[in-house]
Amino acid sequence: MAPQTHPDPHSYGRPDEVVVTHLALDLTVDLDAQRLTGSAALDLAHRDAAATTLVLDTWRLEVTSVTDGDGAALAFSLGEPDPVLGSPLTVEVGAADRVVVSYATSPEAQALQWLSPEQTASGKPFLFSQNQPILARSWIPCQDSPAVRTTYEAVVHAPAGLLALMSAENPTSTTDDGTYRFAMPEPIPSYLIALAVGDIEFRPIGERAGVYAEPSVVEATAWEFADTETMIDAAERLYGPYRWGRYDILVLPPSFPYGGMENPRLTFATPTVLAGDRSLVSLIAHELAHSWSGNLVTNSTWNDIWLNEGFTTYFERRIDEEVFGADYTSMLWRLGRNDLDRAVRDEQPRDTWLELDMAGRDPDDGPAKVPYEKGSLFLRLLEETVGRERFDAFLRDYFDRFAFTSMDTPTFLEHLRAELLAPAGLSDEDVQLEAWVHGPGAPANAPAFASDAFAVVDAQVARLLAGAAASDLETDGWVSHQWVHLVREIPVDTPHEVLLAVDAAFGLSASGNIEIATAWLELASQSGLVFSAPQVDEALHSFLTRHGRALYVRRVYTALAGSDAGLARAREIFTEARPGYHSVTAAVVGRVLGV
């Protein structure tokens, strides 16, 4: 069964006519002008023998020429720009099987963040890309759809003394002339092409794993992610061989907009996971799991993102269970269900389906948690219904059968019925399939999760609310997930003196754990504590200006914007913080604050 092809509402490309199969980049990095200049050579396959036109996605690219593989000029035109989709680049290719686009990027290229020396730990400039979901077109003319997969190679000319890295086979030290050559032999979608240039060092942490980071944090990074090789082994035991050669991790400066980005061979990660106690390494389990669910088998459009993120969240928790045990993982499932319930409350009902409808919208404006948590919960239901052994065999076969292809929701459901439900004697109705995929919220048959570790927390919250002093609570040995649960269980209308006592006892405002800090600042914002306690407002300001991890700063800004005074304060902080945010974070927060 081959995955079906449906038009991608977020791409101008027409890959059913002429499709790009290989990309060769030759780019020069100009850190002063904040531009990439060079060329993209694209190998083509004519799927429709009568098709003579190639359509590529671009966003504010300055295209200077387009030729065929022999250097003959080809007629081209750039269409009217759309603020989200950019401009279609239409090239009259005739029967040509190769085109070369010479171009330069705009300093406003959405995928690229150019950091000044003042914004980095090393005191040297830094560049990194973030393509997902549809930002690759702002630095590469391409068919910017997850349904189109290409191999790629690149030559990158960087300033001397800086290291260039890509989602490819990478160097571990700088070259004398700043020229680097890369190859990605496996076909990947455009959103997984990645570039970083900076003062970066490498440390090995296993036979096929290592870390890259700025010199001042590279040792801490290597220590934090020491369990990576163990995670790779656990993942392979579950769902088959890792097919990408090496698995390395690059920790970026604090403005990186995501927790992690699963660029093949080189996960990009936020420094906010460097908690100093390995308490947030589930993020690496998640990005590693994407090496199967997302990178190996990819959602065809961003309406199908649950096929990436739901599968990966489920797989992440199975890795965590293998490495850290079932008690640890039960907390993750419980917190995830709480996140889903919050999302169902806050999102429009249509955005809580698994199969989304993002046509006419920026895919970055889709629901943040639903694809992850509802998708993984659905897979957990299937596991519990058919048994873990049968479900694991189904998933392993799925990754093998559809390796290096893209998958849409209708095709997956057809495969699910044929390969799992029917052999198990189950109908759609037995698992409430339609309610899960094309209905709001979590259906009534959703699995429930108990956690003894959280029951301990609940008992201490009850004591606090009954009048016990915060300093008398029994919290010895708690892990970060328990602290998050504690904060989330404290009611918003709790007296400020009690909240301040909790903060004084446990240092929540000063927490270096982003999960705990976010939960606390959400509570402090919703309760109004930030307006009565200057030290909490100072912590809020520091949190929102210190890093740009979009999911977490959005949550705090959203909580703050729930009142008129909070909205004013949020806009004030955003004005200051915005220049240091990646465009992804700035756009997300801008929508929350109406600016």
N, C-alpha and C positions, 0 to 999 in steps of 0.2 A: 504494500500500500504506500503510494507516494503522497506526501503532503500536498494538499490542494493549494492553488495559487489564487489569492484574492487581492484586489487592488489595495495598495497601501494608501490610506488617506493622508499620510504625512510625507509623501514623496512624489515628485514630478516624474520620476523615472518610469520607463516602460520596459521592464526587463523581459516581458513576454515577447518583445520584438527584437531588441538588441540588448544584450546583457554584458556587463563588465565581469571578466573572469580573473584578471590579474592586474595589479597596480604597481607601478615603479615610480617612486618619488625621488626627486633630487631637490633639496631645499636648503637655503641658507638662512640662518637664524640671526636676525638683527635686533639685539636687545635694546638698543637705543631708540630705534624707530618703532619697535614693537611690531615687527612684520616678518613674515616668512615669504621669501621669494624663490621662484624656481619653476619646476615643471612636474606634471603628473602624466605618465605614459600609461594608457589603459588598453589592455588586450580585450578584444571583443569576441562574442559569439553571436551569430545571427540566428536567433531562434525562429524568426519568421523570415523565410528566404526573400520575401518581397520587401522587407523593411530596409530603408536606407537612411533612417534618422536615429541618432542617439540622443537621448535626453538625460542630462545630469542635474543633480541638485547643487546649488551654490547659495551662499549667503554673503553678500558684499565682497565678493572676490573681484579683483581687478584682472580681467582676462586680457592678455595682450596678443595672443595668437593661438590658433589651433591648427595642427598639421596632421597628416597621416604618418605612418611609420617610416616613410621615405623622405619626409620633410616637405611634402607638397601641401600648400595651404588649403584648408577646408573652410567652407562657409559656416559661420556660426552666428547665433544671436542670443542675447540675454533677455529674458522676459521681464515683465513688470514685477517689482519686488513685493512680496507678502511679508509682513513683519515677523511671522512665525516660520513660514516655509521657505523664505528667501526667493530666489529667482531661478527659473529653469534655464539651463544652458543647452540650447538645441544645436546640434552639429549635424551637417549633411555629410554622412560618412560614406554613402554609396555602399560598395562592397568591402570597404576597408576593414581589416581585422585589428587595427591598432591606431589609436589617436594620441597625440601629445598636446596637452594643454599647458601653455606657459602663463603664469599668473603670479599675483601677490595677494597676500591677505590684508584685511583692514585691521588697524589697531584696535577696533571694536569687535574683532572676531569673537563670537560668543563662547567657543570651546576653549579659547586660550586665555590663560591668566599670566600676565607679565608682572613679576614682583620686583620691586626695587631693592637695593641692598638693605634698606632700613626695615624691610618686611621679612627678612630671612634671618635665621640663626647664624649663618655663616658670614653675613655682611657682604654677600655677593648676589648679583641678580639671579633670578630663577624664572624658568618658564615651565608650565605644565598644561596639558590638554585634558579636557573632560568632554567626551563626545556624546555620551548617552543623554537623552535619547536621539535627538536629530541635529546635533551640533557639529558633526564631522564636516558637513557642507560649508562651514565657515572657515575651514582651512584646507580642505581637499575637495576638488570637484569630483563627485562620486554619485552613485545611485544609493542614496542615504536611507536605505530601508533594511531592517533586519532580515528580510527575505532574500537579500542578495549577498552572497558570500564570495570573497575573493582571497587569493593568496596575495602577499605583497612583499616588496623589497624596498629599501630606501637608502639613500646617501644623504647624510645630514652634516652640514658644515656649521659647526658651533664655534663660539669664541674660544681661543686657546685657554687651557687650564680648567675648562668646565667639561663635565661628563654628559654625554647625550645617551638617553635610553629610550627604547620603544617596546611595544608589546610584541616582542620578537626575540631572536637570539641576540644576547646582549654582551657588551664588554664589561669588564670588572675594573678597568682603570682608564685614565685619560690617555689620549693620543697626543703626539707632539704637535700636530697641525690642526687639531680640532675636527678632523673629518672622521665620521663613523659610518660603517656599513651594516645594514640590518637585513634579516630575512625572516619571513613568517611563512613556512611551507604549508601550513594547514589553512584551508579556506575559512575566513571569518567575516562577519558583517562589519560594516564601516564603523559602527559605534564602538567596536573593540580595538580600533587602531588608536595608538596612544603615543605621546611624545613627552619627554621631560628633559630639561637641560639645566644643570646647576652644579654647585660645589657638592658633589655627592661621592660617598665612599661605600665600599662593598664589604660585607662580612659573611662568610659561609656559616650556615647553621645546620647543615646536613648534607648527605650525598647529592641531593638534587634540589636543595632549598638554600636560599641565602637572603640577606636583607641589604637594601641600599637606603642611605639617609644622609643628611647633612652631618659633618664630622662630629658636632657636639652631641648628637643624639644617636649615633650609629651603634654604640656599645649598648645603650639602654634598649634600643630596638632589637638587637640580637638576643638580649636576655629575655625580653618580653615575649618574643615569638619562638622561643626555644622548642616548643612542642609541635612546631609545624610539620616536621618529618613524621612524627607519630600520627598526626591528623591525616597526612597523605596515605599512610599505610592503612589507617582505619577506613578511609573512603574507598580505597581499592578493594578491601575485603568486602565491603558492602555492594558496590556497584560496578566493579570492573576496573581495568587498568587506566591510569592517568596517561593521557595521550598527547601531552604538550611538551615533553622533554623536561625542562626545569620548571620549578615553581618558586619564583622570587617575589619579594615584597619591597616596594619603595614607599617609605614614609615621607610624605610631602610636608611643606610648611602649613601652618594652621588654617590658611584660607581655603584649603581644599574643601569642596562643598559637600562631600559625602563621607560616610564612615569608611567605605572602601569601594573600589571599582575593579571589577573582575577582569581587567585586561589580561588576555592569555599570556602566560609565561611571566607576567609582571603585574601582580596586583598593586594598585595604588591604594594607600591607606592614610588615614588621618592621624596626626600625632595625638589626638584626644584619646586614643586607645592605649597610650603608653602610661597606664595607671601606676606602674611600679610594683604591681602585685599579680600580674597576669589575670586579672579579674575580667577583662574585656576581650579575651582572645576568641570568644565565640564569633567575633567579626571575621577572623581569619578562617574559621570553620565555614562561615557563610561564603566568603569569596572563593575559597577552595572548592566548595560544593558547586559553585557556578562553572567550574571546569567541566562538569557533566551537564548540569541543567542550566542552560543559557548559552554557554560557549560551544558545547558539543551539539546539543539540540536546542535551537533558538526559537523564541516566539516570532511568528511571521510578521506581525504588526504589533503596535503598542496597545491595541485592543486585547491582545492575548498575553499581556505581561505576566499574568498569573502562572503561565506555563514556565516562565523563567523564575519568578520570585517565590511563588508558592512551593514549587518543587524544591527550590534551593533552601528555603526555610525549613522544610521537612527534613531534607538531607543534612543540613547543618545540625539539627537537633539529634539526628541519628549518629553523626560524628561525635558530638558532645557526649552522648550517652556511652559510646565506645570508649572515649578518652577519660571522661570525668564521672561517669556513673548515672544511674537512673534518677537518684534523688536530686542531683544537680539539674538534670534535664526537666524534671517535673516542674521546677520553678520557672524555667523558660517557657514551657507550655502555658502555665497559669498566667504569667505576665503577658504572653502573646494574646491570650484570650481576653484579658483586660484591655489591651490595646485595640483589639478588634471591636469590643463593645463600645469603646470610646469613639472609634471611627464611625461605627454604624449610627451612633447618636449625632455625630457632627456632620457627616457627609449627606449629600442628596441620595435618596434611595437607589436611583439608577447607577450611581457610582459605587454601590456596594454589591453589585453583581460580580461574578468572576469574569465573564466575557464583557468587557467594557465597550463603550461607544464614545471614542474620543475624536471622531471626525469633526473638523471645524474648531478644534481646541488644541492648545499647546499640550503635547503629551506629558510635559513636566507638571502640568496643572491637574493631573489625575490624582486619584486617592492614594495617599502615602502608605497606608498600612493594610488596606483590604487585600490587594493581591498577595501580599506576604502571608498574612495571618489567616484569612479565610481559605486561601489556596492550600496552605499547609494543613489546616484543620480538616479540609476535605480529604487530603491524602491520608491523614491519620485515621479518619473514618473508614476509608477503604482498607487500610491495614488491619484495623480492628474487626472489620466485617469478614474478610477472607482469610485472615491470619497473616502473621508477619512473614513466614517462610514463602507463602505463595505471592504475597505482594512484593517482596524483595526480588523474587525471580521475574516478576512482571516488569519492575522498574529496570532491572539490569538488562533484560531483553530490549526494552524500549530505548535505552541509551545506545545499545549496540546496533539495533535495527535502523535507527534514524540518525546515526552519528554524522556530523558535519552537514546536517540539513536543517531547514526551518519548519516549524510546526504551527498550525493554527488550531483554534478550539474545536471546530467541527470535525477535523481529521482526528484529533486526539480522542474525542468522545467516541467516534466510530471504532478506533483502535481499542479503547477501554472496554467497550461492549463486547467486541469480538475476542479479545485476548484475556480479559480478566472476569468481567461480570458473567457472561454466558457460560464459560467453563465452570464457574462456581455456582451456577444455577440461580443467578440473581438477575432481576429486572431493574430497569431505571427506577421504578417505584420503590423497590426494596431499599435503595440507597438515597431516595429523594433527589435524583440526579438533576432534574430540571430546576428544583428549588435552589440547589447549590449554584448552578452555572448561570441561570437566568432569573434569579430571584434575589430580593434584598436580604441583607443581614445573614445571620447564621441560622440555618434550619434547626428544627427541634431535635433532630437526631445527631447534632454535633457532639463530639466526645467532650466529657467533663474531666477536669483534672484536679485532684487533691494533692496537697503538698504539706507534709508534716513540718517542713521548715517554715512554711508560711503560717501554719497553725500556731507555732511558737510566737511569731511576730504578732498575730492577731490577739493573742493573750496579753501581750505587753501594751498594745494599743488600747485595749479595754481597760487596763490598769491606769494608763495615762489619762484617759477620758473620765475615769472614776475619781481622779484627784491625786494619783500618785505623782511624785516628783519625777521629772524627766531623768534626773541623775540617778534615780533608784531603779530604773528599768534594767532588766536582765538581758544584756545584748552581747555577752562574751561569745566570741567565735562566729559572729554573723558574717555572712558573705554579702557582696554588693547587692545581689538580687533581693535579699531580705531587707536591706536598708531602703531600696526603692519601694518595696511593698509597704514598709512602715510609713513612708511619707505619703504614699497614695491612699492609705487607709485613714489618715488624719482628716477629719471633716474641714471644709473650707471655713465654716463659721466658728472654728475653735478660737478662743480668746487669744489675742496677740501675746499676752504675757506667757501663755503656755507654749506658743510657737517659738518665742524667743528663748524660753528655757530649753526646749528641744534643740534649738540651734546652738546654744551655749554648751549643752552637754555633749553634743555629737559633731560639732563643727561642720554642719551641712553647707553653710554658705561658703566655706573654704574648701569644700570637697574637690579633690582632683579627679574624681570619677564622674565622667560626663553624664552617666545615667542617673546617678544620685543627685548631682547638681541640677540637672534639668527638672527632675521631679520636684525638688525643693523650690526652685525658682518659679515653677508653675503654681505651686501652692501659695508661695509668698505673694505672687502677683494677683491671683484670684481672691485671696483673703484680704488684700490691701496692706499686708505687712510691709511691703516695700515703701509705702508712703509714711509709715510711722517709725521705721527703723532705718536710719541712714546707713548703717553698716550693711544691711541687706540690699538696699538700693545700690550701694557701691559694688557689692558682689554681682548684682544683676548687670550693672554697666560693664564690669570687667568681663563677665561671661559673654555678653553680646558683642563686645569689641575685640576680644582676644582671639576668637576663632570663627570660622564661617561654615561650620557643618550644618547644612541646610535643614535637615530633619529636626535637629534639636533647637537651633535658634528660632525656627518657625514655631515650634511648640511654645517657647517662652514668649515670643512676640504675640502669639495668638492669645495666650492667657493674659498677658498684660493689656492687650487691646480690648478686653471685655468691659472696661469702664471708660468713661470720657477722660478721666485723669490719666488712666493707664495708656490710652491711645495717644494722648499728647506726649507722654513720657517715651513711649515706644517710638514715635516718629522723631523725637529729639535724638534718641540714641541711634536710630537708623541713619539719620543724616550724617552723624559722625562715623559710623561703622561702615557705611556703604562702600567707600572707596577701597576698602580692604577685602570686600567680599568678591567671590567669583560671580560671574553674571547669572549663574543658576541660582545661587543663594539670594542675590539682589532681586531677581525677578520674583522668586517665591515669596520673600518677605514683602516686597512691594505690593503684591496682590493682597496679602493679609492686611496691610495697613492702608490700602487704597491710595498709594502714592506711586 
